[in-house]
């Protein structure tokens, strides 16, 4: 993995944690995700005239990814409704890297070498530490934990599907534009049905936050898709989930959730794992 790819994925991690925090901050999760998903639809449509249409071979992946992303949004809404941000976000994101490593080996024939595999394992240990610290001192909410883990499986699924799809598309920007447009219709359409005639009143108080979240979401995933055309899927997945550290910091500063020494140690493990993955690149 080159330094440029590394910087792109780390930037994606920061922006990803940012839009998730905005979604969590909006009290009504359907409002938040309708704005973020609908904003992504508008951005995708605006990008289309300036980007190439994805090649025919990428469309099965793009459609499958759109379906998985809808399930991901639904599960993430549930996770944020049931659990704290500092619990739901690390569990959801921390589940994905090891599953991606397995799927990438099976479907993309990408088996990490010794340094990369060690880096992935060390990073995953750090990510798991952040997630477990989020549970410390609280009675486990098994419904919230289950929703977060299920969210992580959808993250792993769309990561691999999109990694294969964007490589077949011929244009990472074209792929992200069409993906946002295709997947961005369902949640807003459901919200419009639910609110019937009251849509403007429901959305207006949080429109600015939601649309900012949409811009961050599209930017974060566009960076990841570009990176997936230039490096293997598993190291990118592990590196992207350093967003958990950003998310934990956001939870501590803005949502008054604990950070603590164990999370600092876990963050150090993530950094060490990133260094090992860079050595492999």
Backbone as CSV, one residue per row, in Angstrom:
resi,resn,N_x,N_y,N_z,CA_x,CA_y,CA_z,C_x,C_y,C_z
1,UNK,0.850,-1.189,0.000,0.000,0.000,0.000,0.890,1.245,0.000
2,UNK,0.705,2.109,-0.973,1.555,3.293,-1.091,1.140,4.356,-0.080
3,UNK,2.029,5.322,0.209,1.655,6.409,1.135,0.424,7.189,0.687
4,UNK,0.273,7.409,-0.632,-0.883,8.155,-1.123,-2.177,7.404,-0.834
5,UNK,-2.179,6.100,-1.079,-3.361,5.285,-0.778,-3.646,5.313,0.722
6,UNK,-2.597,5.216,1.525,-2.757,5.249,2.980,-3.403,6.548,3.442
7,UNK,-2.920,7.674,2.928,-3.489,8.975,3.304,-4.955,9.054,2.889
8,UNK,-5.282,8.550,1.691,-6.664,8.591,1.209,-7.582,7.787,2.127
9,UNK,-7.136,6.598,2.539,-7.983,5.757,3.388,-8.108,6.350,4.788
10,UNK,-7.034,6.923,5.315,-7.114,7.563,6.629,-8.049,8.777,6.595
11,UNK,-7.993,9.540,5.505,-8.919,10.672,5.355,-10.356,10.162,5.280
12,UNK,-10.535,9.047,4.568,-11.867,8.433,4.501,-12.338,8.004,5.885
13,UNK,-11.416,7.504,6.707,-11.781,7.078,8.058,-12.292,8.249,8.889
14,UNK,-11.621,9.386,8.780,-12.029,10.560,9.548,-13.397,11.061,9.080
15,UNK,-13.575,11.181,7.774,-14.851,11.680,7.258,-15.980,10.692,7.544
16,UNK,-15.661,9.397,7.532,-16.684,8.393,7.820,-17.161,8.491,9.262
17,UNK,-16.212,8.617,10.191,-16.600,8.781,11.595,-17.427,10.049,11.775
18,UNK,-17.083,11.100,11.012,-17.817,12.352,11.104,-19.266,12.214,10.699
19,UNK,-19.525,11.556,9.557,-20.922,11.464,9.135,-21.715,10.519,10.029
20,UNK,-21.070,9.481,10.566,-21.777,8.606,11.504,-22.140,9.353,12.785
21,UNK,-21.233,10.224,13.253,-21.527,11.011,14.441,-22.697,11.967,14.193
22,UNK,-22.745,12.572,13.010,-23.866,13.449,12.678,-25.177,12.661,12.641
23,UNK,-25.127,11.457,12.061,-26.334,10.626,12.012,-26.796,10.251,13.410
24,UNK,-25.850,9.965,14.291,-26.209,9.609,15.657,-26.762,10.815,16.416
25,UNK,-26.256,11.994,16.096,-26.673,13.214,16.804,-28.122,13.576,16.500
26,UNK,-28.605,13.259,15.328,-29.991,13.576,14.963,-30.913,12.605,15.704
27,UNK,-31.805,13.096,16.560,-32.583,12.201,17.434,-33.414,11.171,16.678
28,UNK,-34.113,11.588,15.644,-34.927,10.663,14.846,-34.020,10.052,13.780
29,UNK,-33.725,8.768,13.920,-32.754,8.134,13.020,-33.257,8.068,11.583
30,UNK,-34.571,7.943,11.402,-35.093,7.941,10.038,-34.869,9.294,9.381
31,UNK,-35.040,10.381,10.125,-34.763,11.721,9.597,-33.298,11.814,9.171
32,UNK,-32.398,11.394,10.054,-30.977,11.481,9.754,-30.591,10.698,8.520
33,UNK,-31.026,9.463,8.439,-30.603,8.629,7.323,-31.350,8.955,6.033
34,UNK,-32.569,9.496,6.144,-33.252,9.968,4.939,-32.505,11.149,4.336
35,UNK,-32.038,12.066,5.189,-31.274,13.211,4.696,-29.932,12.779,4.118
36,UNK,-29.235,11.881,4.802,-27.917,11.448,4.330,-28.042,10.634,3.054
37,UNK,-28.991,9.711,3.027,-29.178,8.895,1.825,-29.706,9.732,0.663
38,UNK,-30.678,10.607,0.945,-31.215,11.471,-0.105,-30.186,12.470,-0.603
39,UNK,-29.372,12.990,0.314,-28.293,13.873,-0.113,-27.295,13.152,-0.994
40,UNK,-27.004,11.892,-0.652,-26.122,11.092,-1.511,-26.707,10.896,-2.900
41,UNK,-28.030,10.701,-2.967,-28.710,10.587,-4.262,-28.515,11.845,-5.097
42,UNK,-28.714,13.012,-4.475,-28.558,14.286,-5.196,-27.116,14.463,-5.671
43,UNK,-26.148,14.151,-4.814,-24.736,14.279,-5.190,-24.402,13.319,-6.325
44,UNK,-24.906,12.086,-6.232,-24.662,11.120,-7.304,-25.211,11.592,-8.636
45,UNK,-26.443,12.109,-8.620,-27.039,12.617,-9.860,-26.244,13.797,-10.410
46,UNK,-25.758,14.666,-9.519,-24.961,15.818,-9.960,-23.630,15.391,-10.565
47,UNK,-23.075,14.277,-10.094,-21.799,13.795,-10.611,-21.916,13.114,-11.968
48,UNK,-23.077,12.543,-12.252,-23.232,11.696,-13.442,-22.799,12.351,-14.752
49,UNK,-23.179,13.620,-15.016,-22.787,14.202,-16.302,-21.273,14.353,-16.481
50,UNK,-20.536,14.286,-15.391,-19.093,14.534,-15.447,-18.264,13.266,-15.255
51,UNK,-18.928,12.130,-15.190,-18.212,10.875,-14.977,-18.645,9.850,-16.012
52,UNK,-17.813,8.828,-16.178,-18.125,7.764,-17.125,-19.167,6.815,-16.536
53,UNK,-20.016,6.285,-17.409,-20.954,5.242,-16.977,-20.155,3.977,-16.687
54,UNK,-20.388,3.322,-15.539,-19.628,2.109,-15.227,-19.771,1.046,-16.312
55,UNK,-18.697,0.320,-16.561,-18.706,-0.739,-17.574,-19.737,-1.801,-17.218
56,UNK,-20.216,-2.498,-18.249,-21.300,-3.469,-18.063,-20.956,-4.536,-17.033
57,UNK,-19.685,-4.931,-16.989,-19.289,-5.987,-16.066,-19.405,-5.613,-14.603
58,UNK,-19.516,-4.327,-14.306,-19.592,-3.893,-12.906,-21.019,-3.800,-12.390
59,UNK,-22.009,-3.854,-13.286,-23.380,-3.599,-12.852,-23.947,-4.659,-11.902
60,UNK,-23.660,-5.947,-12.078,-24.151,-6.907,-11.070,-23.618,-6.585,-9.669
61,UNK,-22.352,-6.166,-9.596,-21.787,-5.793,-8.301,-22.458,-4.530,-7.767
62,UNK,-22.682,-3.552,-8.652,-23.269,-2.288,-8.228,-24.682,-2.503,-7.674
63,UNK,-25.481,-3.314,-8.357,-26.846,-3.578,-7.887,-26.817,-4.341,-6.570
64,UNK,-25.950,-5.360,-6.485,-25.838,-6.120,-5.232,-25.403,-5.211,-4.091
65,UNK,-24.453,-4.318,-4.371,-23.976,-3.394,-3.341,-25.089,-2.462,-2.876
66,UNK,-25.902,-1.977,-3.806,-26.997,-1.083,-3.427,-27.958,-1.787,-2.471
67,UNK,-28.264,-3.051,-2.745,-29.156,-3.819,-1.868,-28.511,-4.001,-0.490
68,UNK,-27.221,-4.351,-0.472,-26.516,-4.547,0.804,-26.442,-3.235,1.578
69,UNK,-26.206,-2.129,0.868,-26.134,-0.834,1.545,-27.467,-0.456,2.194
70,UNK,-28.568,-0.798,1.571,-29.877,-0.506,2.163,-30.040,-1.288,3.465
71,UNK,-29.640,-2.565,3.437,-29.669,-3.366,4.672,-28.732,-2.768,5.718
72,UNK,-27.561,-2.295,5.268,-26.591,-1.672,6.174,-27.185,-0.440,6.847
73,UNK,-27.821,0.431,6.076,-28.418,1.635,6.655,-29.505,1.271,7.672
74,UNK,-30.328,0.284,7.332,-31.399,-0.113,8.242,-30.831,-0.654,9.551
75,UNK,-29.809,-1.488,9.460,-29.198,-2.054,10.663,-28.448,-0.988,11.458
76,UNK,-27.779,-0.067,10.757,-27.060,0.989,11.450,-28.021,1.917,12.183
77,UNK,-29.166,2.232,11.566,-30.190,3.024,12.247,-30.620,2.331,13.531
78,UNK,-30.834,1.025,13.434,-31.256,0.260,14.609,-30.173,0.274,15.676
79,UNK,-28.907,0.105,15.261,-27.786,0.115,16.208,-27.712,1.439,16.953
80,UNK,-27.840,2.546,16.224,-27.755,3.867,16.838,-28.963,4.153,17.730
81,UNK,-30.110,3.576,17.392,-31.307,3.781,18.213,-31.208,3.008,19.525
82,UNK,-30.600,1.825,19.484,-30.560,0.952,20.657,-29.347,1.176,21.552
83,UNK,-28.207,1.567,20.975,-26.965,1.621,21.741,-26.306,2.985,21.708
84,UNK,-25.316,3.165,22.583,-24.493,4.370,22.564,-23.631,4.393,21.312
85,UNK,-23.269,5.606,20.871,-22.388,5.733,19.704,-21.058,5.020,19.952
86,UNK,-20.496,5.199,21.166,-19.212,4.588,21.494,-19.266,3.088,21.593
87,UNK,-20.457,2.516,21.644,-20.623,1.071,21.626,-20.941,0.571,20.221
88,UNK,-21.975,1.166,19.603,-22.463,0.660,18.321,-21.434,0.825,17.208
89,UNK,-20.801,2.015,17.144,-19.885,2.274,16.032,-18.665,1.350,16.057
90,UNK,-17.962,1.205,17.197,-16.805,0.298,17.194,-17.164,-1.152,16.909
91,UNK,-18.288,-1.625,17.454,-18.667,-3.017,17.205,-18.987,-3.247,15.733
92,UNK,-19.722,-2.308,15.142,-20.089,-2.456,13.735,-18.863,-2.428,12.831
93,UNK,-17.990,-1.445,13.052,-16.831,-1.302,12.179,-15.757,-2.351,12.477
94,UNK,-15.625,-2.745,13.748,-14.566,-3.681,14.105,-14.821,-5.103,13.657
95,UNK,-16.071,-5.427,13.352,-16.397,-6.765,12.884,-15.890,-7.008,11.463
96,UNK,-15.815,-5.949,10.672,-15.630,-6.096,9.231,-14.252,-6.578,8.759
97,UNK,-13.112,-6.072,9.293,-11.830,-6.372,8.645,-11.477,-7.855,8.515
98,UNK,-11.713,-8.638,9.568,-11.378,-10.059,9.477,-12.281,-10.778,8.484
99,UNK,-13.566,-10.394,8.457,-14.485,-11.011,7.494,-14.076,-10.639,6.072
100,UNK,-13.670,-9.375,5.871,-13.195,-8.951,4.552,-11.959,-9.742,4.146
101,UNK,-11.052,-9.973,5.088,-9.840,-10.747,4.792,-10.200,-12.128,4.276
102,UNK,-11.169,-12.773,4.933,-11.595,-14.112,4.496,-12.268,-14.063,3.129
103,UNK,-13.187,-13.112,2.949,-13.908,-13.026,1.679,-12.982,-12.640,0.530
104,UNK,-12.038,-11.730,0.799,-11.109,-11.328,-0.263,-10.239,-12.502,-0.688
105,UNK,-9.852,-13.342,0.272,-9.080,-14.533,-0.084,-9.882,-15.509,-0.917
106,UNK,-11.166,-15.676,-0.568,-12.009,-16.637,-1.277,-12.458,-16.131,-2.647
107,UNK,-12.846,-14.852,-2.720,-13.477,-14.330,-3.935,-12.519,-13.570,-4.838
108,UNK,-11.526,-12.902,-4.268,-10.596,-12.105,-5.076,-9.198,-12.707,-5.111
109,UNK,-9.019,-13.852,-4.436,-7.718,-14.544,-4.406,-6.611,-13.622,-3.897
110,UNK,-6.957,-12.787,-2.907,-5.992,-11.878,-2.296,-5.639,-12.415,-0.911
111,UNK,-4.506,-13.079,-0.839,-4.044,-13.629,0.436,-2.909,-12.741,0.933
112,UNK,-3.081,-12.056,2.069,-2.049,-11.128,2.532,-0.763,-11.854,2.893
113,UNK,0.396,-11.193,2.649,1.676,-11.787,3.040,1.861,-11.655,4.552
114,UNK,3.012,-12.075,5.040,3.231,-12.133,6.477,3.083,-10.807,7.179
115,UNK,3.719,-9.742,6.633,3.637,-8.433,7.271,2.220,-7.896,7.251
116,UNK,1.561,-8.003,6.077,0.193,-7.490,5.962,-0.754,-8.250,6.881
117,UNK,-0.620,-9.592,6.925,-1.492,-10.390,7.786,-1.284,-10.024,9.253
118,UNK,-0.016,-9.848,9.640,0.265,-9.449,11.026,-0.325,-8.080,11.327
119,UNK,-0.173,-7.153,10.389,-0.733,-5.813,10.582,-2.243,-5.843,10.722
120,UNK,-2.913,-6.652,9.901,-4.370,-6.765,9.977,-4.787,-7.320,11.337
121,UNK,-4.093,-8.369,11.796,-4.431,-8.976,13.085,-4.187,-8.016,14.243
122,UNK,-3.066,-7.289,14.194,-2.764,-6.332,15.272,-3.795,-5.204,15.280
123,UNK,-4.124,-4.693,14.097,-5.138,-3.633,14.022,-6.485,-4.127,14.524
124,UNK,-6.853,-5.342,14.141,-8.131,-5.890,14.591,-8.155,-6.070,16.107
125,UNK,-6.999,-6.444,16.682,-6.921,-6.545,18.143,-7.178,-5.186,18.786
126,UNK,-6.597,-4.136,18.216,-6.829,-2.794,18.732,-8.272,-2.361,18.576
127,UNK,-8.850,-2.647,17.411,-10.237,-2.276,17.166,-11.174,-3.014,18.122
128,UNK,-10.880,-4.301,18.355,-11.687,-5.074,19.295,-11.582,-4.494,20.702
129,UNK,-10.365,-4.052,21.067,-10.181,-3.437,22.377,-11.028,-2.193,22.548
130,UNK,-11.084,-1.364,21.508,-11.933,-0.164,21.567,-13.395,-0.554,21.751
131,UNK,-13.828,-1.571,20.999,-15.224,-1.996,21.076,-15.565,-2.544,22.460
132,UNK,-14.686,-3.400,23.010,-14.956,-4.004,24.310,-14.931,-2.958,25.426
133,UNK,-14.033,-1.969,25.304,-14.002,-0.912,26.318,-15.306,-0.127,26.310
134,UNK,-15.932,-0.026,25.144,-17.221,0.652,25.070,-18.316,-0.058,25.847
135,UNK,-18.109,-1.385,26.117,-19.102,-2.149,26.858,-18.828,-2.165,28.358
136,UNK,-17.621,-1.746,28.758,-17.202,-1.881,30.148,-18.094,-1.061,31.082
137,UNK,-18.486,-1.689,32.173,-19.269,-0.980,33.181,-20.744,-0.871,32.872
138,UNK,-21.174,-1.448,31.744,-22.581,-1.385,31.370,-23.139,-2.806,31.269
139,UNK,-24.387,-2.931,31.610,-25.064,-4.205,31.363,-25.232,-4.364,29.858
140,UNK,-24.762,-5.480,29.299,-24.832,-5.615,27.831,-26.262,-5.505,27.307
141,UNK,-26.431,-4.713,26.278,-27.700,-4.623,25.568,-27.576,-5.541,24.361
142,UNK,-28.065,-6.755,24.505,-27.803,-7.767,23.476,-28.473,-7.435,22.155
143,UNK,-29.607,-6.747,22.199,-30.253,-6.338,20.942,-29.368,-5.346,20.198
144,UNK,-28.803,-4.379,20.943,-27.918,-3.397,20.319,-26.646,-4.071,19.806
145,UNK,-26.088,-4.990,20.583,-24.875,-5.697,20.164,-25.150,-6.524,18.912
146,UNK,-26.279,-7.231,18.900,-26.629,-8.038,17.729,-26.804,-7.193,16.484
147,UNK,-27.466,-6.035,16.627,-27.656,-5.147,15.473,-26.317,-4.612,14.976
148,UNK,-25.416,-4.279,15.922,-24.103,-3.757,15.526,-23.269,-4.824,14.816
149,UNK,-23.300,-6.057,15.326,-22.544,-7.136,14.678,-23.115,-7.451,13.293
150,UNK,-24.432,-7.439,13.175,-25.048,-7.658,11.862,-24.676,-6.537,10.893
151,UNK,-24.598,-5.308,11.419,-24.151,-4.187,10.601,-22.739,-4.442,10.087
152,UNK,-21.876,-4.963,10.967,-20.505,-5.265,10.560,-20.431,-6.279,9.434
153,UNK,-21.325,-7.267,9.444,-21.332,-8.256,8.358,-21.740,-7.616,7.036
154,UNK,-22.692,-6.674,7.083,-23.058,-5.990,5.831,-21.910,-5.109,5.342
155,UNK,-21.157,-4.507,6.272,-19.991,-3.704,5.881,-18.981,-4.578,5.152
156,UNK,-18.706,-5.755,5.714,-17.764,-6.668,5.072,-18.261,-7.070,3.687
157,UNK,-19.563,-7.345,3.576,-20.120,-7.782,2.301,-20.005,-6.697,1.236
158,UNK,-20.417,-5.462,1.562,-20.357,-4.434,0.518,-18.925,-4.012,0.225
159,UNK,-18.023,-4.141,1.198,-16.617,-3.812,0.940,-16.048,-4.709,-0.151
160,UNK,-16.292,-6.004,-0.043,-15.765,-6.941,-1.040,-16.496,-6.784,-2.370
161,UNK,-17.827,-6.673,-2.327,-18.599,-6.522,-3.567,-18.171,-5.262,-4.310
162,UNK,-18.035,-4.154,-3.597,-17.643,-2.912,-4.250,-16.179,-2.939,-4.692
163,UNK,-15.331,-3.636,-3.941,-13.943,-3.765,-4.371,-13.831,-4.449,-5.717
164,UNK,-14.633,-5.494,-5.909,-14.643,-6.185,-7.199,-15.349,-5.341,-8.261
165,UNK,-16.445,-4.670,-7.861,-17.215,-3.886,-8.821,-16.473,-2.688,-9.350
166,UNK,-15.799,-1.939,-8.471,-15.120,-0.726,-8.921,-13.943,-1.071,-9.829
167,UNK,-13.321,-2.223,-9.628,-12.226,-2.636,-10.509,-12.722,-2.980,-11.898
168,UNK,-13.981,-3.447,-11.973,-14.562,-3.780,-13.284,-15.225,-2.576,-13.942
169,UNK,-15.403,-1.478,-13.186,-16.184,-0.344,-13.684,-15.426,0.525,-14.663
170,UNK,-14.108,0.619,-14.503,-13.321,1.494,-15.361,-13.244,2.918,-14.862
171,UNK,-14.065,3.281,-13.877,-14.069,4.642,-13.324,-14.593,4.576,-11.901
172,UNK,-13.738,4.910,-10.931,-14.201,4.883,-9.539,-15.232,5.978,-9.286
173,UNK,-15.068,7.163,-9.925,-16.042,8.236,-9.745,-17.381,7.885,-10.388
174,UNK,-17.342,7.253,-11.567,-18.578,6.819,-12.191,-19.301,5.785,-11.347
175,UNK,-18.549,4.883,-10.753,-19.147,3.843,-9.915,-19.806,4.454,-8.687
176,UNK,-19.126,5.372,-8.003,-19.702,5.961,-6.791,-20.925,6.814,-7.137
177,UNK,-20.890,7.513,-8.278,-22.039,8.326,-8.668,-23.279,7.465,-8.865
178,UNK,-23.145,6.387,-9.633,-24.291,5.514,-9.892,-24.712,4.744,-8.650
179,UNK,-23.754,4.342,-7.818,-24.098,3.638,-6.587,-24.926,4.528,-5.672
180,UNK,-24.495,5.795,-5.497,-25.247,6.716,-4.649,-26.655,6.941,-5.203
181,UNK,-26.756,7.044,-6.524,-28.066,7.294,-7.139,-28.996,6.093,-6.989
182,UNK,-28.465,4.897,-7.177,-29.310,3.704,-7.106,-29.740,3.425,-5.673
183,UNK,-28.797,3.462,-4.732,-29.145,3.104,-3.354,-29.855,4.226,-2.620
184,UNK,-29.722,5.470,-3.124,-30.245,6.616,-2.397,-31.720,6.862,-2.531
185,UNK,-32.437,5.991,-3.245,-33.871,6.219,-3.455,-34.746,5.569,-2.392
186,UNK,-34.297,4.460,-1.833,-35.188,3.614,-1.027,-35.549,4.261,0.307
187,UNK,-34.559,4.659,1.103,-34.858,5.213,2.427,-35.636,6.527,2.321
188,UNK,-35.243,7.483,1.437,-36.079,8.682,1.291,-37.501,8.367,0.848
189,UNK,-37.674,7.392,-0.066,-39.020,7.035,-0.509,-39.846,6.485,0.652
190,UNK,-39.234,5.639,1.470,-39.936,5.110,2.643,-40.288,6.233,3.614
191,UNK,-39.351,7.166,3.811,-39.600,8.282,4.718,-40.756,9.150,4.211
192,UNK,-40.766,9.424,2.913,-41.864,10.215,2.342,-43.197,9.523,2.565
193,UNK,-43.224,8.216,2.436,-44.456,7.458,2.682,-44.879,7.569,4.143
194,UNK,-43.898,7.473,5.051,-44.199,7.529,6.484,-44.735,8.899,6.890
195,UNK,-44.148,9.958,6.342,-44.470,11.306,6.813,-45.624,11.956,6.062
196,UNK,-45.992,11.484,4.904,-47.100,11.944,4.088,-47.619,13.350,4.425
197,UNK,-47.105,14.349,3.714,-47.579,15.715,3.878,-46.861,16.513,4.949
198,UNK,-46.042,15.865,5.753,-45.338,16.570,6.818,-43.826,16.540,6.601
199,UNK,-43.405,16.167,5.407,-41.980,15.938,5.159,-41.136,17.169,5.437
200,UNK,-41.530,18.317,4.900,-40.728,19.529,5.065,-40.578,19.897,6.537
201,UNK,-41.654,19.796,7.296,-41.609,20.151,8.724,-40.718,19.207,9.505
202,UNK,-40.728,17.928,9.129,-39.918,16.940,9.839,-38.441,17.124,9.534
203,UNK,-38.117,17.419,8.282,-36.719,17.489,7.856,-36.054,18.817,8.177
204,UNK,-36.811,19.910,8.180,-36.222,21.247,8.243,-35.259,21.451,9.418
205,UNK,-35.568,21.007,10.647,-34.650,21.314,11.762,-33.265,20.676,11.625
206,UNK,-33.167,19.606,10.853,-31.890,18.885,10.772,-31.336,18.825,9.354
207,UNK,-31.894,19.649,8.447,-31.503,19.568,7.038,-30.017,19.856,6.843
208,UNK,-29.501,20.887,7.493,-28.094,21.254,7.302,-27.166,20.148,7.785
209,UNK,-27.435,19.595,8.976,-26.596,18.506,9.501,-26.673,17.278,8.600
210,UNK,-27.876,16.944,8.166,-28.047,15.758,7.326,-27.343,15.884,5.992
211,UNK,-27.426,17.053,5.372,-26.778,17.234,4.074,-25.263,17.290,4.210
212,UNK,-24.768,17.842,5.321,-23.329,17.773,5.585,-22.903,16.317,5.750
213,UNK,-23.703,15.536,6.462,-23.414,14.106,6.602,-23.395,13.401,5.260
214,UNK,-24.298,13.787,4.358,-24.323,13.179,3.024,-23.039,13.465,2.262
215,UNK,-22.580,14.722,2.313,-21.343,15.082,1.611,-20.148,14.318,2.177
216,UNK,-20.081,14.205,3.506,-18.988,13.451,4.125,-19.062,11.977,3.753
217,UNK,-20.272,11.432,3.707,-20.457,10.022,3.375,-19.979,9.712,1.967
218,UNK,-20.388,10.547,1.011,-19.968,10.318,-0.379,-18.456,10.471,-0.518
219,UNK,-17.892,11.496,0.108,-16.448,11.713,0.029,-15.682,10.541,0.634
220,UNK,-16.144,10.061,1.785,-15.461,8.952,2.459,-15.448,7.708,1.580
221,UNK,-16.593,7.386,0.999,-16.647,6.134,0.233,-15.977,6.269,-1.127
222,UNK,-16.020,7.458,-1.698,-15.300,7.665,-2.960,-13.799,7.448,-2.772
223,UNK,-13.258,7.929,-1.661,-11.837,7.717,-1.375,-11.526,6.239,-1.209
224,UNK,-12.399,5.516,-0.523,-12.178,4.084,-0.321,-12.250,3.332,-1.650
225,UNK,-13.233,3.656,-2.476,-13.352,2.970,-3.763,-12.126,3.217,-4.635
226,UNK,-11.648,4.450,-4.647,-10.427,4.735,-5.408,-9.265,3.905,-4.871
227,UNK,-9.139,3.830,-3.550,-8.049,3.064,-2.944,-8.144,1.587,-3.300
228,UNK,-9.364,1.071,-3.418,-9.545,-0.349,-3.720,-9.104,-0.711,-5.146
229,UNK,-8.947,0.289,-5.981,-8.426,0.014,-7.325,-6.902,-0.017,-7.340
230,UNK,-6.280,0.315,-6.205,-4.822,0.434,-6.159,-4.157,-0.387,-5.064
231,UNK,-4.929,-1.114,-4.283,-4.357,-1.945,-3.223,-5.331,-3.070,-2.917
232,UNK,-4.863,-4.052,-2.160,-5.698,-5.195,-1.810,-6.792,-4.787,-0.830
233,UNK,-7.879,-5.575,-0.819,-9.073,-5.188,-0.066,-8.885,-5.276,1.440
234,UNK,-8.239,-6.353,1.921,-8.160,-6.577,3.366,-7.379,-5.479,4.098
235,UNK,-6.169,-5.097,3.644,-5.479,-4.008,4.346,-6.256,-2.695,4.327
236,UNK,-6.948,-2.410,3.207,-7.752,-1.182,3.145,-8.884,-1.237,4.168
237,UNK,-9.534,-2.408,4.285,-10.627,-2.540,5.245,-10.130,-2.321,6.666
238,UNK,-8.969,-2.921,6.993,-8.427,-2.754,8.347,-8.025,-1.307,8.602
239,UNK,-7.403,-0.683,7.607,-6.952,0.704,7.764,-8.140,1.654,7.872
240,UNK,-9.167,1.414,7.070,-10.351,2.282,7.106,-11.010,2.248,8.476
241,UNK,-10.956,1.099,9.138,-11.638,1.002,10.419,-10.880,1.687,11.552
242,UNK,-9.747,2.336,11.223,-9.154,3.237,12.212,-10.117,4.376,12.525
243,UNK,-11.184,4.500,11.722,-12.248,5.454,12.037,-12.854,5.177,13.402
244,UNK,-12.691,3.939,13.902,-13.205,3.607,15.229,-12.542,4.483,16.290
245,UNK,-11.232,4.724,16.123,-10.533,5.568,17.085,-11.099,6.992,17.033
246,UNK,-11.330,7.480,15.809,-11.930,8.805,15.661,-13.325,8.813,16.280
247,UNK,-14.081,7.736,16.012,-15.426,7.648,16.573,-15.423,7.620,18.088
248,UNK,-14.459,6.899,18.670,-14.359,6.854,20.133,-14.040,8.242,20.695
249,UNK,-13.160,8.971,20.017,-12.823,10.323,20.456,-14.036,11.245,20.342
250,UNK,-14.790,11.121,19.237,-16.002,11.927,19.083,-17.001,11.600,20.188
251,UNK,-17.144,10.296,20.483,-18.053,9.888,21.549,-17.666,10.490,22.887
252,UNK,-16.352,10.546,23.152,-15.879,11.092,24.422,-16.088,12.602,24.499
253,UNK,-15.787,13.316,23.415,-15.824,14.782,23.435,-17.250,15.315,23.316
254,UNK,-18.013,14.769,22.377,-19.316,15.355,22.068,-20.478,14.642,22.758
255,UNK,-20.351,13.334,22.996,-21.443,12.593,23.615,-21.152,12.219,25.072
256,UNK,-19.992,12.719,25.597,-19.616,12.519,27.004,-19.494,11.036,27.358
257,UNK,-19.008,10.230,26.404,-18.741,8.823,26.658,-17.265,8.651,27.000
258,UNK,-16.944,7.618,27.778,-15.579,7.463,28.270,-14.608,7.065,27.168
259,UNK,-13.388,7.539,27.289,-12.292,7.097,26.416,-11.351,6.230,27.248
260,UNK,-10.550,6.820,28.099,-9.778,6.061,29.071,-8.500,5.450,28.526
261,UNK,-7.630,5.022,29.465,-6.322,4.458,29.107,-6.417,3.217,28.217
262,UNK,-7.352,2.272,28.479,-7.421,1.094,27.603,-7.660,1.449,26.138
263,UNK,-8.453,2.478,25.891,-8.674,2.870,24.497,-7.433,3.514,23.899
264,UNK,-6.635,4.166,24.731,-5.373,4.718,24.234,-4.434,3.582,23.820
265,UNK,-4.377,2.532,24.635,-3.567,1.354,24.289,-4.092,0.713,23.004
266,UNK,-5.422,0.593,22.903,-6.016,0.011,21.697,-5.684,0.849,20.467
267,UNK,-5.718,2.180,20.632,-5.363,3.057,19.515,-3.915,2.845,19.099
268,UNK,-3.026,2.627,20.085,-1.623,2.381,19.764,-1.460,1.086,18.966
269,UNK,-2.250,0.074,19.281,-2.208,-1.179,18.522,-2.643,-0.960,17.074
270,UNK,-3.678,-0.128,16.897,-4.126,0.171,15.529,-3.009,0.845,14.742
271,UNK,-2.337,1.817,15.371,-1.238,2.524,14.702,-0.111,1.552,14.353
272,UNK,0.213,0.646,15.287,1.247,-0.358,15.024,0.850,-1.246,13.847
273,UNK,-0.403,-1.663,13.830,-0.875,-2.487,12.721,-0.787,-1.768,11.391
274,UNK,-1.112,-0.485,11.385,-1.000,0.311,10.159,0.449,0.343,9.689
275,UNK,1.385,0.517,10.626,2.807,0.522,10.272,3.227,-0.790,9.639
276,UNK,2.744,-1.901,10.166,3.087,-3.210,9.597,2.500,-3.375,8.198
277,UNK,1.284,-2.887,8.006,0.673,-2.970,6.664,1.433,-2.110,5.663
278,UNK,1.905,-0.952,6.090,2.700,-0.104,5.212,4.024,-0.760,4.862
279,UNK,4.610,-1.461,5.815,5.855,-2.177,5.535,5.612,-3.226,4.454
280,UNK,4.447,-3.869,4.521,4.129,-4.881,3.505,3.970,-4.256,2.140
281,UNK,3.478,-2.971,2.092,3.268,-2.328,0.810,4.547,-1.825,0.213
